[in-house]
């Protein structure tokens, strides 16, 4: 059984305490098994997942400009909905600013410059 949540938690491995921080900001929709990509310093993309149906929504979460809390920026929906039960592997190309992410059914590419997630290929027939 998977539980759908709107909460966001972060963990800084640079801090001595290494405690999870629950952000005051929530996702725009409930989800379980979403994908997530770190964009570097206190910023990440959350996309896809499942809540009664497979989700195509995508959002960038980043530390607010004033350093107080976080802000969300909804971006274009994924080209193909997917879940990310195991989101441990991605491939980052620093030159092209593209990140490849392997979902449950598809391979996706996040373009850092355009903030779009496109379909690369399929695991299913």
DSSP file (Angstrom, degrees, kcal/mol; ACC not computed):
  #  RESIDUE AA STRUCTURE BP1 BP2  ACC     N-H-->O    O-->H-N    N-H-->O    O-->H-N    TCO  KAPPA ALPHA  PHI   PSI    X-CA   Y-CA   Z-CA
    1    1 A X              0   0    0      0, 0.0     2,-0.4     0, 0.0     0, 0.0   0.000 360.0 360.0 360.0 131.5    0.0    0.0    0.0
    2    2 A X        -     0   0    0     30,-0.1     2,-0.5    31,-0.0    30,-0.1  -0.898 360.0-144.8-108.6 137.1    1.3    3.4   -1.0
    3    3 A X        -     0   0    0     -2,-0.4     2,-0.4    28,-0.1    28,-0.1  -0.870  12.4-137.2-101.9 131.3    0.2    6.6    0.8
    4    4 A X        +     0   0    0     -2,-0.5     2,-0.3    28,-0.1    28,-0.3  -0.735  28.8 177.9 -88.5 133.8   -0.1    9.8   -1.1
    5    5 A X  E     -A   31   0A   0     26,-2.5    26,-1.9    -2,-0.4    24,-0.1  -0.898  34.8-158.9-131.9 159.8    1.2   12.9    0.5
    6    6 A X  E     +     0   0A   0     -2,-0.3    21,-3.3    24,-0.2    23,-0.1   0.446  64.6 107.4-109.3  -9.1    1.6   16.6   -0.3
    7    7 A X  E     -A   26   0A   0     19,-0.2     2,-0.4     1,-0.0    19,-0.1  -0.301  55.6-150.6 -73.8 156.1    4.4   17.2    2.2
    8    8 A X  E     -     0   0A   0     17,-0.5    15,-2.8    15,-0.4     2,-0.4  -0.994  11.4-172.8-128.1 131.6    8.1   17.7    1.2
    9    9 A X  E     -A   22   0A   0     -2,-0.4     2,-0.3    13,-0.2    13,-0.2  -0.964   2.4-166.0-124.7 143.2   11.0   16.8    3.4
   10   10 A X  E     -A   21   0A   0     11,-2.5    11,-3.1    -2,-0.4     2,-0.4  -0.897   6.5-158.0-124.6 156.7   14.7   17.5    2.8
   11   11 A X  E     -A   20   0A   0     -2,-0.3     2,-0.7     9,-0.2     9,-0.1  -0.973   6.0-155.5-135.7 120.0   17.9   16.2    4.3
   12   12 A X    >   -     0   0    0      7,-0.5     3,-0.6    -2,-0.4     6,-0.3  -0.855   4.3-167.8 -95.9 117.8   21.2   18.1    4.2
   13   13 A X  T 3  S+     0   0    0     -2,-0.7    -1,-0.1     1,-0.2     0, 0.0   0.540  85.5  66.5 -79.3  -5.9   24.1   15.8    4.5
   14   14 A X  T 3  S+     0   0    0     -3,-0.0    -1,-0.2     3,-0.0     2,-0.2   0.719  83.9  86.8 -84.6 -23.4   26.3   18.8    5.1
   15   15 A X  S <  S-     0   0    0     -3,-0.6     3,-0.1     1,-0.1     0, 0.0  -0.505  79.2-132.8 -78.0 146.3   24.7   19.5    8.5
   16   16 A X  S    S+     0   0    0      1,-0.2    -1,-0.1    -2,-0.2    -3,-0.0   0.885 104.6  51.6 -64.7 -39.1   26.1   17.8   11.6
   17   17 A X  S    S-     0   0    0      2,-0.1    -1,-0.2     1,-0.1    -4,-0.1   0.805  84.4-159.0 -71.7 -29.1   22.6   16.7   12.9
   18   18 A X        +     0   0    0     -6,-0.3     2,-0.3     1,-0.2    -5,-0.1   0.905  32.8 157.1  47.9  50.0   21.5   15.2    9.5
   19   19 A X        -     0   0    0     -7,-0.1    -7,-0.5     1,-0.0    -1,-0.2  -0.809  47.1-107.5-103.9 145.3   17.9   15.5   10.5
   20   20 A X  E     -A   11   0A   0     -2,-0.3     2,-0.5    -9,-0.1    -9,-0.2  -0.469  30.0-149.2 -68.2 139.2   15.0   15.5    8.0
   21   21 A X  E     -A   10   0A   0    -11,-3.1   -11,-2.5    -2,-0.2     2,-0.6  -0.963   3.3-146.0-113.7 123.3   13.4   18.9    7.6
   22   22 A X  E     -A    9   0A   0     -2,-0.5   -13,-0.2   -13,-0.2     2,-0.1  -0.797  23.7-134.8 -86.7 119.4    9.7   19.1    6.8
   23   23 A X  E     -     0   0A   0    -15,-2.8   -15,-0.4    -2,-0.6    -1,-0.0  -0.406   7.6-133.9 -74.4 150.3    9.1   22.2    4.6
   24   24 A X  E    S+     0   0A   0     -2,-0.1     2,-0.2   -17,-0.1    -1,-0.1   0.705  88.5  84.4 -72.9 -20.0    6.3   24.5    5.2
   25   25 A X  E     -     0   0A   0    -17,-0.1   -17,-0.5    46,-0.0     2,-0.3  -0.574  68.3-157.5 -81.1 144.0    5.6   24.4    1.5
   26   26 A X  E     -A    7   0A   0     -2,-0.2   -19,-0.2   -19,-0.1    -2,-0.1  -0.849  24.5 -97.0-120.4 160.4    3.5   21.5    0.1
   27   27 A X  E     -     0   0A   0    -21,-3.3    -1,-0.0    -2,-0.3   -19,-0.0  -0.368  35.2-116.7 -67.4 153.8    3.2   20.0   -3.4
   28   28 A X  E    S+     0   0A   0      1,-0.1     2,-0.3    -2,-0.1    -1,-0.1   0.722  96.6  20.3 -67.7 -20.0    0.3   21.2   -5.5
   29   29 A X  E    S-     0   0A   0    -24,-0.1   -24,-0.1   -23,-0.1    -1,-0.1  -0.988  89.7 -97.2-146.1 154.2   -1.2   17.7   -5.5
   30   30 A X  E     +     0   0A   0     -2,-0.3     2,-0.3   -26,-0.1   -24,-0.2  -0.410  51.3 165.6 -66.2 145.9   -1.1   14.6   -3.4
   31   31 A X  E     -A    5   0A   0    -26,-1.9   -26,-2.5    -2,-0.1     2,-0.3  -0.988  28.6-158.4-158.1 153.2    1.3   11.9   -4.8
   32   32 A X  B    S+B   50   0B   0     18,-1.7    18,-2.2    -2,-0.3    52,-0.1  -0.963  80.5  16.8-126.7 152.2    3.1    8.7   -4.0
   33   33 A X  S    S+     0   0    0     -2,-0.3    51,-2.6    16,-0.2    16,-0.2   0.878  81.3 167.3  56.2  45.1    6.2    7.4   -5.9
   34   34 A X        -     0   0    0     49,-0.2     2,-0.2    14,-0.1    14,-0.2  -0.395  35.5-114.0 -78.5 165.9    7.1   10.8   -7.6
   35   35 A X  E     -D   47   0C   0     12,-3.6    12,-2.1    47,-0.2     2,-0.3  -0.651  31.4-168.6 -90.7 157.2   10.4   11.4   -9.3
   36   36 A X  E     -D   46   0C   0     -2,-0.2     2,-0.4    10,-0.2    10,-0.2  -0.984   9.1-171.4-149.8 138.6   12.9   13.9   -7.9
   37   37 A X  E     -D   45   0C   0      8,-2.1     8,-2.5    -2,-0.3     2,-0.4  -0.998  22.6-130.9-130.6 130.3   16.0   15.5   -9.3
   38   38 A X  E     -D   44   0C   0     -2,-0.4     6,-0.3     6,-0.2     3,-0.1  -0.656  14.7-170.0 -76.7 132.9   18.5   17.7   -7.4
   39   39 A X  E     -     0   0C   0      4,-3.0     2,-0.4     1,-0.4     5,-0.2   0.252  50.5-100.1-103.2   9.5   19.3   20.9   -9.2
   40   40 A X  E >  S+D   43   0C   0      3,-0.6     3,-1.7     0, 0.0    -1,-0.4  -0.841  92.3  39.9 109.8-148.4   22.1   21.8   -6.9
   41   41 A X  T 3  S-     0   0    0     -2,-0.4    22,-0.3     1,-0.3     3,-0.1  -0.149 131.5 -37.3 -51.2 101.0   22.1   24.2   -4.0
   42   42 A X  T 3  S+     0   0    0     -2,-0.3    21,-2.0     1,-0.1     2,-0.3   0.805 113.2 107.6  54.4  39.6   18.7   23.9   -2.2
   43   43 A X  E <   +DE  40  62C   0     -3,-1.7    -4,-3.0    19,-0.2    -3,-0.6  -0.996  36.1 159.7-145.0 141.8   16.7   23.3   -5.4
   44   44 A X  E     -DE  38  61C   0     17,-2.8    17,-3.3    -2,-0.3     2,-0.4  -0.987  32.3-123.7-156.8 160.6   15.0   20.2   -6.9
   45   45 A X  E     -DE  37  60C   0     -8,-2.5    -8,-2.1    -2,-0.3     2,-0.4  -0.911  18.9-165.3-108.7 135.6   12.3   19.1   -9.3
   46   46 A X  E     +DE  36  59C   0     13,-2.8    13,-2.4    -2,-0.4     2,-0.3  -0.984  21.3 162.5-119.5 132.4    9.5   16.8   -8.3
   47   47 A X  E     -DE  35  58C   0    -12,-2.1   -12,-3.6    -2,-0.4    11,-0.2  -0.988  34.7  -3.7-151.6 154.3    7.4   15.2  -11.0
   48   48 A X        +     0   0    0      9,-2.2     2,-0.2    -2,-0.3    35,-0.2  -0.158  57.4 137.7  66.0-155.3    5.0   12.4  -11.8
   49   49 A X        -     0   0    0     33,-2.8     6,-2.6     6,-0.3     2,-0.4  -0.683  49.6 -78.2 108.2-164.4    3.9    9.8   -9.2
   50   50 A X  B     +BC  32  54B   0    -18,-2.2   -18,-1.7    -2,-0.2     4,-0.2  -1.000  39.0 157.4-144.9 137.2    0.5    8.3   -8.5
   51   51 A X  S    S-     0   0    0      2,-2.4     2,-0.9    -2,-0.4   -21,-0.1  -0.606  91.9 -41.4-156.4  94.1   -2.7    9.3   -6.7
   52   52 A X  S    S+     0   0    0     -2,-0.1     2,-0.3     3,-0.0   -21,-0.0  -0.063 141.4  28.6  70.6 -33.2   -5.7    7.3   -8.0
   53   53 A X  S    S-     0   0    0     -2,-0.9    -2,-2.4     0, 0.0     2,-0.2  -0.940 103.7 -85.3-141.9 163.4   -4.3    7.9  -11.5
   54   54 A X  B     -C   50   0B   0     -2,-0.3     2,-0.3    -4,-0.2    -4,-0.2  -0.542  50.2-133.8 -73.2 139.9   -0.8    8.3  -12.8
   55   55 A X        -     0   0    0     -6,-2.6    27,-1.0    27,-0.3    -6,-0.3  -0.699  26.3-174.7-104.2 145.1    0.3   12.0  -12.6
   56   56 A X        +     0   0    0     -2,-0.3    22,-3.5    25,-0.2    -1,-0.1   0.402  47.7 122.9-110.6  -2.8    2.0   14.2  -15.2
   57   57 A X        -     0   0    0     20,-0.2    -9,-2.2   -10,-0.1     2,-0.3  -0.231  39.2-169.0 -65.6 149.3    2.4   17.3  -13.0
   58   58 A X  E     +EF  47  75C   0     17,-0.6    17,-1.9   -11,-0.2     2,-0.3  -0.993   6.8 177.7-139.5 144.7    5.9   18.8  -12.4
   59   59 A X  E     -EF  46  74C   0    -13,-2.4   -13,-2.8    -2,-0.3     2,-0.5  -0.997  22.4-138.9-148.3 143.0    7.1   21.5  -10.0
   60   60 A X  E     -EF  45  73C   0     13,-2.6    13,-2.5    -2,-0.3     2,-0.5  -0.905  18.1-163.6-100.9 129.5   10.5   23.1   -9.1
   61   61 A X  E     +EF  44  72C   0    -17,-3.3   -17,-2.8    -2,-0.5     2,-0.3  -0.956  19.7 161.4-111.5 127.5   11.1   23.6   -5.4
   62   62 A X  E     -EF  43  71C   0      9,-2.3     9,-2.9    -2,-0.5   -19,-0.2  -0.988  46.1 -88.0-145.8 156.7   13.8   26.0   -4.5
   63   63 A X  E     - F   0  70C   0    -21,-2.0     7,-0.3    -2,-0.3     6,-0.1  -0.376  56.9-103.0 -60.6 137.4   15.0   28.1   -1.5
   64   64 A X    >   -     0   0    0      5,-2.4     3,-2.2     1,-0.1    -1,-0.1  -0.209  28.3-110.0 -62.6 154.2   13.3   31.5   -1.5
   65   65 A X  T 3  S+     0   0    0      1,-0.3    -1,-0.1     2,-0.1     4,-0.1   0.834 119.7  51.2 -55.2 -36.7   15.3   34.5   -2.7
   66   66 A X  T 3  S-     0   0    0      2,-0.2    -1,-0.3     1,-0.1     3,-0.1   0.451 114.5-116.8 -83.8   1.5   15.5   35.9    0.8
   67   67 A X  S <  S+     0   0    0     -3,-2.2     2,-0.8     1,-0.2    -2,-0.1   0.501  80.2 121.1  78.1   2.6   16.7   32.6    2.2
   68   68 A X  S    S-     0   0    0     -5,-0.1    -2,-0.2     2,-0.0    -1,-0.2  -0.848  79.4 -42.9-103.8  99.7   13.6   32.2    4.3
   69   69 A X  S    S-     0   0    0     -2,-0.8    -5,-2.4    -5,-0.1     2,-0.3  -0.338  79.9 -66.6  82.9-163.0   11.7   29.0    3.4
   70   70 A X  E     -F   63   0C   0     -7,-0.3     2,-0.3    -2,-0.1    -7,-0.2  -0.865  32.4-150.3-129.1 159.6   11.0   27.6    0.0
   71   71 A X  E     -F   62   0C   0     -9,-2.9    -9,-2.3    -2,-0.3     2,-0.4  -0.949  11.8-138.7-129.7 151.4    9.0   28.5   -3.1
   72   72 A X  E     -F   61   0C   0     -2,-0.3     2,-0.5   -11,-0.2   -11,-0.2  -0.896  10.0-167.8-112.7 141.1    7.3   26.3   -5.7
   73   73 A X  E     -F   60   0C   0    -13,-2.5   -13,-2.6    -2,-0.4     2,-0.2  -0.947  16.9-143.3-127.2 108.5    7.2   27.0   -9.5
   74   74 A X  E     -F   59   0C   0     -2,-0.5   -15,-0.2   -15,-0.2     2,-0.2  -0.530  24.8-171.0 -70.8 136.1    4.8   24.8  -11.4
   75   75 A X  E     -F   58   0C   0    -17,-1.9   -17,-0.6    -2,-0.2    41,-0.1  -0.676  36.3 -56.0-120.9 176.7    6.3   23.9  -14.8
   76   76 A X        -     0   0    0     39,-0.4    41,-0.3    -2,-0.2    -1,-0.2  -0.195  65.7-101.4 -54.7 139.8    5.0   22.2  -18.0
   77   77 A X        -     0   0    0      1,-0.1    40,-0.3   -20,-0.1   -20,-0.2  -0.178  44.2 -91.4 -58.2 154.4    3.5   18.8  -17.4
   78   78 A X        -     0   0    0    -22,-3.5     3,-0.2     1,-0.1    40,-0.2  -0.309  29.0-125.8 -60.8 151.7    5.5   15.7  -18.3
   79   79 A X  S    S+     0   0    0     38,-1.2     2,-0.3     1,-0.3    -1,-0.1   0.770  98.8  22.8 -73.2 -24.5    5.0   14.4  -21.8
   80   80 A X  S    S-     0   0    0     37,-0.1    -1,-0.3   -24,-0.1   -25,-0.1  -0.964  86.2-124.3-143.5 124.1    4.2   11.0  -20.4
   81   81 A X        +     0   0    0     -2,-0.3     2,-0.3    -3,-0.2   -25,-0.2  -0.286  41.7 157.6 -64.8 152.6    3.0   10.2  -16.9
   82   82 A X        -     0   0    0    -27,-1.0   -33,-2.8   -33,-0.2   -27,-0.3  -0.977  34.6-123.4-165.3 164.5    5.0    7.7  -14.9
   83   83 A X        -     0   0    0     -2,-0.3    21,-2.7   -35,-0.2    22,-0.3  -0.802  10.5-151.1-114.8 163.1    5.9    6.6  -11.4
   84   84 A X        +     0   0    0    -51,-2.6     3,-0.2    -2,-0.3   -51,-0.1  -0.573  26.4 160.8-137.0  68.6    9.3    6.4   -9.8
   85   85 A X  S    S+     0   0    0      1,-0.3     2,-0.6    -2,-0.2    -1,-0.1   0.896  84.5  30.8 -59.7 -41.1    9.3    3.6   -7.2
   86   86 A X        +     0   0    0     16,-0.1     3,-0.3    -3,-0.1    -1,-0.3  -0.948  68.8 167.2-118.8 108.7   13.1    3.5   -7.4
   87   87 A X        +     0   0    0     -2,-0.6   -51,-0.2    -3,-0.2    -1,-0.1  -0.083  39.5 113.3-111.5  32.7   14.5    6.9   -8.2
   88   88 A X        +     0   0    0      1,-0.1     2,-0.5    14,-0.1    -1,-0.2   0.615  63.1  63.4 -84.9 -11.7   18.1    6.3   -7.3
   89   89 A X        +     0   0    0     -3,-0.3    13,-1.1    13,-0.2     2,-0.3  -0.948  50.3 144.5-123.7 130.1   19.6    6.5  -10.8
   90   90 A X  E     -G  101   0D   0     -2,-0.5     2,-0.5    11,-0.2    11,-0.2  -0.961  35.5-134.4-146.9 162.0   19.9    9.5  -13.1
   91   91 A X  E     -G  100   0D   0      9,-2.0     9,-3.1    -2,-0.3     2,-0.5  -0.983  17.5-159.0-124.0 121.6   22.5   10.7  -15.6
   92   92 A X  E     -G   99   0D   0     -2,-0.5     2,-0.7     7,-0.2     7,-0.2  -0.878   5.5-162.3-106.5 127.2   23.4   14.3  -15.6
   93   93 A X  E  >> -G   98   0D   0      5,-3.1     4,-1.6    -2,-0.5     5,-1.2  -0.910   2.6-169.0-107.4 104.9   25.1   15.9  -18.7
   94   94 A X  T  45S+     0   0    0     -2,-0.7    -1,-0.1     1,-0.2     5,-0.0   0.822  83.7  53.0 -64.3 -32.7   26.7   19.2  -17.5
   95   95 A X  T  45S+     0   0    0      1,-0.2    -1,-0.2     3,-0.1    -2,-0.0   0.945 119.2  30.8 -70.1 -48.7   27.4   20.4  -21.0
   96   96 A X  T  45S-     0   0    0      2,-0.1    17,-0.3    16,-0.0    -2,-0.2   0.560 101.1-129.3 -87.2  -8.7   23.8   20.0  -22.5
   97   97 A X  T  <5 +     0   0    0     -4,-1.6    15,-3.0     1,-0.2    16,-0.4   0.860  62.6 136.1  61.1  37.2   22.1   20.7  -19.1
   98   98 A X  E   < -GH  93 111D   0     -5,-1.2    -5,-3.1    13,-0.2     2,-0.4  -0.914  40.2-160.9-117.4 144.1   20.0   17.5  -19.5
   99   99 A X  E     -GH  92 110D   0     11,-2.3    11,-3.0    -2,-0.4     2,-0.4  -0.990   9.2-148.7-126.1 124.1   19.3   14.9  -16.8
  100  100 A X  E     -GH  91 109D   0     -9,-3.1    -9,-2.0    -2,-0.4     2,-0.4  -0.780  16.8-172.2 -91.8 133.6   18.1   11.4  -17.7
  101  101 A X  E     -GH  90 108D   0      7,-2.7     7,-2.9    -2,-0.4     2,-0.7  -0.991  17.1-139.5-130.1 135.0   15.8    9.8  -15.2
  102  102 A X  E     - H   0 107D   0    -13,-1.1     5,-0.2    -2,-0.4   -13,-0.2  -0.842  24.4-174.4 -98.5 115.2   14.5    6.2  -15.3
  103  103 A X        -     0   0    0      3,-3.0   -19,-0.2    -2,-0.7   -21,-0.0  -0.228  42.8 -91.2 -93.1-173.2   10.9    5.7  -14.3
  104  104 A X  S    S+     0   0    0    -21,-2.7   -20,-0.1     1,-0.1     3,-0.1   0.888 121.1   8.0 -67.3 -40.8    8.8    2.6  -13.8
  105  105 A X  S    S+     0   0    0    -22,-0.3    18,-3.7     1,-0.1    19,-1.0   0.615 128.4  35.0-115.3 -19.6    7.7    2.5  -17.5
  106  106 A X  E     - I   0 122D   0     16,-0.3    -3,-3.0   -23,-0.2     2,-0.5  -0.867  64.9-123.8-137.3 164.1    9.6    5.2  -19.3
  107  107 A X  E     -HI 102 121D   0     14,-2.4    13,-3.2    -2,-0.3    14,-1.5  -0.962  36.0-167.1-108.2 129.8   12.9    7.0  -19.6
  108  108 A X  E     -HI 101 119D   0     -7,-2.9    -7,-2.7    -2,-0.5     2,-0.4  -0.792  13.9-148.3-118.8 157.1   12.6   10.8  -19.2
  109  109 A X  E     -HI 100 118D   0      9,-2.7     9,-2.8    -2,-0.3     2,-0.5  -0.992   6.3-156.1-128.2 125.3   14.9   13.7  -19.9
  110  110 A X  E     -HI  99 117D   0    -11,-3.0   -11,-2.3    -2,-0.4     2,-0.7  -0.890   8.5-152.3 -99.5 126.7   14.7   17.0  -17.9
  111  111 A X  E  >> -HI  98 116D   0      5,-2.7     4,-2.2    -2,-0.5     5,-0.8  -0.879   2.0-161.3-100.0 111.9   16.1   20.0  -19.7
  112  112 A X  T  45S+     0   0    0    -15,-3.0    -1,-0.2    -2,-0.7   -14,-0.1   0.847  88.5  49.6 -63.7 -34.7   17.4   22.5  -17.2
  113  113 A X  T  45S+     0   0    0    -16,-0.4    -1,-0.2   -17,-0.3   -16,-0.1   0.902 122.9  29.6 -72.6 -40.6   17.3   25.5  -19.6
  114  114 A X  T  45S-     0   0    0      2,-0.1    -2,-0.2     0, 0.0    -1,-0.2   0.604  96.6-134.4 -94.6 -12.7   13.8   24.9  -20.8
  115  115 A X  T  <5 +     0   0    0     -4,-2.2   -39,-0.4     1,-0.2     2,-0.4   0.878  59.7 134.5  59.3  40.6   12.4   23.4  -17.6
  116  116 A X  E   < -I  111   0D   0     -5,-0.8    -5,-2.7   -41,-0.1     2,-0.6  -0.922  50.2-146.5-121.5 146.8   10.7   20.6  -19.6
  117  117 A X  E     -I  110   0D   0     -2,-0.4   -38,-1.2   -40,-0.3     2,-0.3  -0.956  26.2-177.9-111.2 117.5   10.5   16.9  -19.0
  118  118 A X  E     -I  109   0D   0     -9,-2.8    -9,-2.7    -2,-0.6     2,-0.4  -0.734  29.7-102.2-114.9 163.7   10.4   14.9  -22.3
  119  119 A X  E     +I  108   0D   0     -2,-0.3   -11,-0.2   -11,-0.2     3,-0.1  -0.688  31.6 174.3 -86.0 131.1   10.1   11.3  -23.2
  120  120 A X  E     -     0   0D   0    -13,-3.2     2,-0.3     1,-0.4   -12,-0.2   0.802  61.5 -39.7-100.4 -45.0   13.3    9.4  -24.2
  121  121 A X  E     -I  107   0D   0    -14,-1.5   -14,-2.4     0, 0.0    -1,-0.4  -0.946  54.8-101.7-168.5-176.0   12.0    5.9  -24.5
  122  122 A X  E     -I  106   0D   0     -2,-0.3   -16,-0.3   -16,-0.3   -17,-0.0  -0.945   4.6-162.9-128.9 143.6    9.9    3.1  -23.0
  123  123 A X  S    S+     0   0    0    -18,-3.7     2,-0.2    -2,-0.4   -17,-0.2   0.636  80.5  71.2 -89.3 -20.1   10.5    0.0  -20.9
  124  124 A X              0   0    0    -19,-1.0    -2,-0.1     1,-0.1   -19,-0.0  -0.630 360.0 360.0-100.5 155.0    7.0   -1.4  -21.9
  125  125 A X              0   0    0     -2,-0.2    -1,-0.1     0, 0.0    -3,-0.0   0.447 360.0 360.0 -84.6 360.0    5.9   -2.7  -25.2
